[in-house]
Amino acid sequence: MFLKKIYNDLDTLVDESIAGGRLLSLPDSDKYSMLLPNSRITVRREKYRKPKGLVKLTGGGGAGHEGPPGGSFCRPGGMDAATTGDIFAAPSARQMLRAIEAIDDGSPILMGVANHAGDILNAKLCAQMALAKGIDVHLNIGYGNDVGSAPKGHEDERRGGGGLFNVTGIMAENGCSVDEIIKMSRHCSERCRSFGVGIRPAIHPITGLPIMGGMGEDEIELGIGVHGESSGRRMKLPRSRELARFVCDTLLEDMPIPRGEDIAVSLGGLGGMTWTELNILYKDIYEYLTYDLGYHIYRHSARNSGTQELGGFIFAIGVPDDEIRKWMATPIPDIYPKD
């Protein structure tokens, strides 16, 4: 298949994308973080690093996803180091280890890991190497809320497709322990559900092969992952109003919520959705959840950030409790240089 994308060299595609992304986010990216030489690893700059003793956060994933440039979340209230792998491939164990070594000051280090086989395999190997070097490293596997990837009762087999309450960064800034952060991370995931829908395929920028191919012109795929992982479930493309009801009912069947509750929602386009489509779909979701079902949407997010030009979305619903609300409202400690 002819690969019709803008690039210079497939061998340097990821590195050039990271460099361009950091240039686009200037001066913000240079202020808080830096790219380690000859690497795809971003770390906080010295003056924005956490004091010794506080839990350090690191993680990463494959390249090829549309959204903020790699490492843009390395800042106060966010991560301490981030690593980017090849297109849709987890960073190697040695890459992850180099990131850990760059921020190791004897404090506990918590690695956030997506529930994908390659990510978990490499992260566990990295953790073994780090522990052998005497580094205090722990794994936090994000899973449990993507209802399309495993049935109810098998939450530990589910992908973490659409987290709504990411409070691990602020907890680490405020001195919480590794166990407290992992426990709250699981708690947040348990109070969220997500579901993916694929509408149009994308082309893999390295192989030139279609992602989520083989659909009929009038079909959509249900329960896909962020990379376009197939579920094998398809249906005829409905109107937006019917699709909104379908995805909401799918999530609420898995996680029933009493009428009148405050909920948070997230509509994440998978790279190739137009804002016209997202706006219409969000309108229909909002009207169904509020007018028909009686919920109050106190927090929402809608954006296009996903996988190349893959047409589709991940929709998520979450129910915050008092503990989650507390951490979401907690400020970053006043220990860093002023902006």
C-alpha positions as CSV (number, residue, x, y, z in Angstrom):
1,M,0.0,0.0,0.0
2,F,1.2,3.5,-0.9
3,L,2.2,5.4,2.3
4,K,0.9,8.9,1.8
5,K,2.2,10.7,4.9
6,I,4.7,13.6,5.5
7,Y,8.0,12.4,6.7
8,N,11.7,12.4,5.9
9,D,13.0,9.0,6.8
10,L,11.1,6.1,8.4
11,D,14.2,5.3,10.5
12,T,14.1,8.7,12.2
13,L,10.4,9.3,12.1
14,V,9.9,9.0,15.9
15,D,12.9,11.1,16.9
16,E,12.0,13.9,14.4
17,S,8.4,13.9,15.7
18,I,9.6,14.2,19.3
19,A,11.9,17.1,18.3
20,G,9.2,18.9,16.5
21,G,6.7,18.4,19.2
22,R,9.0,19.9,21.8
23,L,9.6,22.9,19.4
24,L,5.9,23.4,19.0
25,S,5.4,23.4,22.8
26,L,8.2,26.0,23.4
27,P,8.8,27.7,25.8
28,D,6.8,25.5,28.1
29,S,8.6,22.2,27.3
30,D,12.1,23.7,27.8
31,K,11.1,25.5,31.0
32,Y,10.0,22.4,32.9
33,S,11.8,19.5,31.1
34,M,14.7,18.4,29.0
35,L,15.4,15.6,26.5
36,L,18.3,13.4,27.6
37,P,21.0,13.3,24.9
38,N,20.7,10.5,22.3
39,S,17.5,9.3,23.7
40,R,13.7,9.5,23.7
41,I,13.6,10.2,27.4
42,T,12.3,13.4,28.9
43,V,13.0,14.4,32.5
44,R,12.2,17.4,34.7
45,R,14.9,20.1,34.8
46,E,16.9,20.2,38.0
47,K,15.0,23.1,39.6
48,Y,11.6,21.4,39.1
49,R,12.6,18.0,40.4
50,K,10.9,16.8,43.6
51,P,12.8,16.9,46.9
52,K,14.4,13.7,47.9
53,G,12.0,11.3,49.7
54,L,9.0,12.0,47.6
55,V,7.7,9.3,45.3
56,K,9.0,9.8,41.7
57,L,6.7,8.9,38.8
58,T,7.8,7.5,35.4
59,G,6.2,5.8,32.5
60,G,5.9,5.8,28.8
61,G,4.5,4.2,25.7
62,G,4.7,3.8,22.0
63,A,4.9,6.7,19.5
64,G,2.4,7.4,16.8
65,H,-0.4,8.8,19.0
66,E,-1.8,12.2,18.2
67,G,-1.7,14.6,21.1
68,P,0.8,16.4,23.4
69,P,4.5,15.7,22.5
70,G,6.3,13.0,24.5
71,G,7.5,14.2,27.8
72,S,5.1,17.2,28.0
73,F,3.7,15.9,31.3
74,C,7.1,16.0,33.0
75,R,6.5,19.0,35.3
76,P,5.4,19.8,38.8
77,G,2.1,17.9,39.5
78,G,3.0,15.4,36.7
79,M,5.6,12.9,35.9
80,D,9.3,13.0,36.7
81,A,10.5,11.1,33.6
82,A,8.8,9.8,30.4
83,T,10.0,7.4,27.7
84,T,8.8,7.0,24.1
85,G,9.1,3.7,22.2
86,D,8.7,3.0,18.5
87,I,5.4,3.3,16.7
88,F,2.8,1.5,18.8
89,A,5.5,-0.4,20.6
90,A,6.5,-0.2,24.2
91,P,9.8,1.3,25.2
92,S,12.5,-1.3,25.7
93,A,13.4,-2.4,29.2
94,R,16.8,-0.7,28.8
95,Q,15.1,2.6,27.8
96,M,12.9,2.4,30.8
97,L,15.9,1.7,33.0
98,R,17.8,4.7,31.7
99,A,14.8,6.9,32.6
100,I,14.7,5.5,36.1
101,E,18.4,5.9,36.6
102,A,18.2,9.5,35.5
103,I,15.7,10.4,38.3
104,D,17.0,8.0,41.0
105,D,18.0,9.8,44.2
106,G,17.1,7.0,46.6
107,S,13.4,7.9,46.7
108,P,10.8,5.3,45.7
109,I,10.1,5.3,42.0
110,L,6.6,4.3,40.7
111,M,6.4,3.1,37.0
112,G,3.0,3.6,35.4
113,V,2.3,0.8,32.9
114,A,-0.5,0.4,30.4
115,N,-2.2,-3.0,30.5
116,H,-0.7,-4.2,27.2
117,A,1.3,-7.3,26.9
118,G,4.5,-5.7,25.5
119,D,4.4,-2.8,28.0
120,I,4.0,-5.1,31.0
121,L,6.7,-7.5,29.8
122,N,9.2,-4.8,29.3
123,A,8.3,-3.0,32.5
124,K,8.7,-6.1,34.6
125,L,12.1,-6.8,33.0
126,C,13.1,-3.2,33.7
127,A,12.0,-3.5,37.3
128,Q,14.1,-6.6,37.8
129,M,17.2,-4.9,36.4
130,A,16.5,-1.8,38.5
131,L,16.0,-3.8,41.7
132,A,19.2,-5.6,41.0
133,K,20.9,-2.2,41.0
134,G,19.4,-1.4,44.4
135,I,16.8,1.1,43.0
136,D,13.5,1.2,44.9
137,V,11.1,0.7,42.0
138,H,7.4,-0.3,41.9
139,L,4.9,-1.0,39.2
140,N,1.4,0.6,38.8
141,I,-0.5,-1.3,36.1
142,G,-3.4,0.7,34.7
143,Y,-6.3,-1.5,34.0
144,G,-9.9,-2.2,34.8
145,N,-12.2,0.3,33.0
146,D,-12.4,-0.6,29.3
147,V,-15.6,-2.7,29.2
148,G,-14.9,-3.7,25.5
149,S,-11.8,-5.6,26.3
150,A,-13.1,-8.1,28.9
151,P,-16.5,-9.0,30.5
152,K,-17.7,-7.8,33.9
153,G,-16.0,-9.8,36.7
154,H,-12.7,-9.9,34.8
155,E,-11.7,-6.3,35.4
156,D,-8.0,-7.2,35.9
157,E,-8.0,-8.4,32.2
158,R,-9.3,-5.1,31.0
159,R,-7.4,-2.3,29.4
160,G,-7.3,1.1,31.1
161,G,-9.0,3.0,28.2
162,G,-10.2,6.3,29.6
163,G,-9.2,7.3,33.1
164,L,-10.9,10.4,34.3
165,F,-9.4,11.0,37.7
166,N,-5.6,11.1,37.4
167,V,-4.5,12.2,40.9
168,T,-1.3,10.2,41.2
169,G,0.8,13.3,40.3
170,I,-0.6,15.5,42.9
171,M,-0.5,12.8,45.5
172,A,3.2,12.2,44.9
173,E,3.9,16.0,45.2
174,N,2.1,16.0,48.6
175,G,4.2,13.2,50.1
176,C,1.9,10.2,49.7
177,S,3.5,6.7,49.8
178,V,3.7,4.3,46.9
179,D,1.0,2.1,48.5
180,E,-1.3,5.0,49.0
181,I,-0.8,6.2,45.4
182,I,-1.4,2.7,43.9
183,K,-4.5,2.2,46.1
184,M,-6.0,5.5,44.9
185,S,-5.1,4.8,41.3
186,R,-7.0,1.5,41.5
187,H,-9.9,3.2,43.3
188,C,-10.1,5.9,40.5
189,S,-10.2,3.2,37.8
190,E,-12.9,1.2,39.6
191,R,-15.1,4.3,39.5
192,C,-14.7,4.8,35.8
193,R,-15.8,2.9,32.7
194,S,-14.8,3.4,29.1
195,F,-15.8,2.1,25.6
196,G,-14.2,2.6,22.2
197,V,-15.9,2.8,18.8
198,G,-14.0,2.6,15.5
199,I,-15.4,4.4,12.4
200,R,-12.6,4.8,9.8
201,P,-9.3,3.0,9.5
202,A,-5.8,4.6,9.6
203,I,-2.6,3.7,8.0
204,H,0.4,2.5,10.1
205,P,3.2,5.0,9.3
206,I,5.9,2.4,9.2
207,T,4.3,-0.7,7.6
208,G,1.9,1.2,5.4
209,L,-0.8,-1.3,6.4
210,P,-4.3,-0.3,7.5
211,I,-5.2,-0.2,11.2
212,M,-8.6,-1.7,11.9
213,G,-9.2,-2.5,8.2
214,G,-11.8,-4.6,6.5
215,M,-14.9,-2.8,7.6
216,G,-17.7,-2.1,5.2
217,E,-18.5,1.5,4.2
218,D,-21.6,1.4,6.4
219,E,-20.1,-0.4,9.4
220,I,-18.4,0.6,12.7
221,E,-16.4,-1.5,15.1
222,L,-17.4,-1.7,18.8
223,G,-15.1,-2.1,21.8
224,I,-11.8,-1.2,20.1
225,G,-8.7,-0.2,21.9
226,V,-6.7,3.1,21.5
227,H,-4.6,1.5,18.8
228,G,-7.6,0.2,16.9
229,E,-7.4,-3.3,18.4
230,S,-10.2,-5.3,16.9
231,S,-13.0,-6.6,19.0
232,G,-14.7,-8.6,16.2
233,R,-18.0,-6.8,17.0
234,R,-19.5,-4.7,14.3
235,M,-22.8,-2.9,13.5
236,K,-24.3,-0.7,10.9
237,L,-23.3,3.0,11.4
238,P,-26.2,4.6,13.3
239,R,-27.1,8.3,13.6
240,S,-25.2,10.2,16.3
241,R,-28.2,10.2,18.7
242,E,-28.5,6.4,18.6
243,L,-24.8,5.9,18.9
244,A,-24.7,8.2,22.0
245,R,-27.4,6.2,23.7
246,F,-25.7,2.9,22.8
247,V,-22.3,3.8,24.3
248,C,-23.8,5.4,27.4
249,D,-26.1,2.4,28.0
250,T,-23.1,0.1,27.6
251,L,-21.1,1.8,30.3
252,L,-24.1,2.2,32.7
253,E,-25.0,-1.4,32.4
254,D,-21.5,-2.3,33.5
255,M,-21.4,0.3,36.2
256,P,-25.0,1.4,37.3
257,I,-25.2,4.9,38.6
258,P,-28.2,6.3,40.6
259,R,-30.1,9.1,39.0
260,G,-29.1,12.6,40.1
261,E,-25.4,11.7,40.7
262,D,-22.6,14.0,39.7
263,I,-20.6,12.4,36.9
264,A,-17.5,13.2,34.9
265,V,-17.4,12.4,31.2
266,S,-14.6,12.3,28.6
267,L,-15.0,12.1,24.8
268,G,-11.6,11.4,23.2
269,G,-11.4,11.3,19.4
270,L,-8.8,8.8,18.1
271,G,-6.8,11.1,16.0
272,G,-9.0,11.2,12.9
273,M,-12.3,12.6,14.2
274,T,-13.5,16.0,13.0
275,W,-14.6,18.6,15.5
276,T,-18.0,18.6,13.7
277,E,-18.5,15.0,14.6
278,L,-17.2,15.3,18.2
279,N,-19.4,18.4,18.8
280,I,-22.5,16.6,17.6
281,L,-21.8,13.4,19.4
282,Y,-21.0,15.3,22.7
283,K,-24.3,17.2,22.4
284,D,-26.2,13.9,22.0
285,I,-24.4,12.3,24.9
286,Y,-25.0,15.4,27.1
287,E,-28.7,15.5,26.3
288,Y,-29.2,11.8,26.9
289,L,-27.3,11.7,30.2
290,T,-28.8,14.9,31.6
291,Y,-32.3,15.2,30.1
292,D,-33.2,11.6,29.9
293,L,-31.3,10.0,32.7
294,G,-31.1,12.8,35.2
295,Y,-27.3,13.0,35.8
296,H,-25.4,16.2,36.5
297,I,-22.2,16.5,34.4
298,Y,-19.9,18.5,36.7
299,R,-16.7,17.9,34.7
300,H,-16.2,17.1,31.0
301,S,-13.5,16.8,28.5
302,A,-13.7,16.5,24.7
303,R,-10.6,16.5,22.5
304,N,-9.1,14.7,19.5
305,S,-6.0,12.8,20.6
306,G,-5.4,9.3,19.5
307,T,-3.8,7.1,16.8
308,Q,-2.8,8.6,13.5
309,E,-5.9,9.4,11.4
310,L,-7.9,6.6,13.0
311,G,-11.5,7.6,13.0
312,G,-13.3,6.8,16.2
313,F,-13.5,7.6,19.9
314,I,-13.1,6.4,23.4
315,F,-16.0,7.6,25.7
316,A,-15.7,7.4,29.5
317,I,-18.0,8.0,32.5
318,G,-16.7,8.4,36.0
319,V,-18.3,8.9,39.4
320,P,-16.0,10.8,41.9
321,D,-16.4,10.3,45.6
322,D,-15.2,12.7,48.3
323,E,-11.7,11.2,48.4
324,I,-11.2,11.7,44.6
325,R,-12.7,15.2,44.8
326,K,-10.3,16.1,47.6
327,W,-7.2,15.2,45.6
328,M,-8.5,16.8,42.4
329,A,-8.8,20.1,44.3
330,T,-5.4,19.8,46.1
331,P,-2.8,22.3,44.8
332,I,0.8,21.6,44.0
333,P,3.0,22.5,47.1
334,D,4.7,25.9,46.9
335,I,8.2,24.5,46.6
336,Y,9.1,25.3,43.0
337,P,10.4,28.5,41.3
338,K,7.6,30.9,40.4
339,D,6.5,31.0,36.7
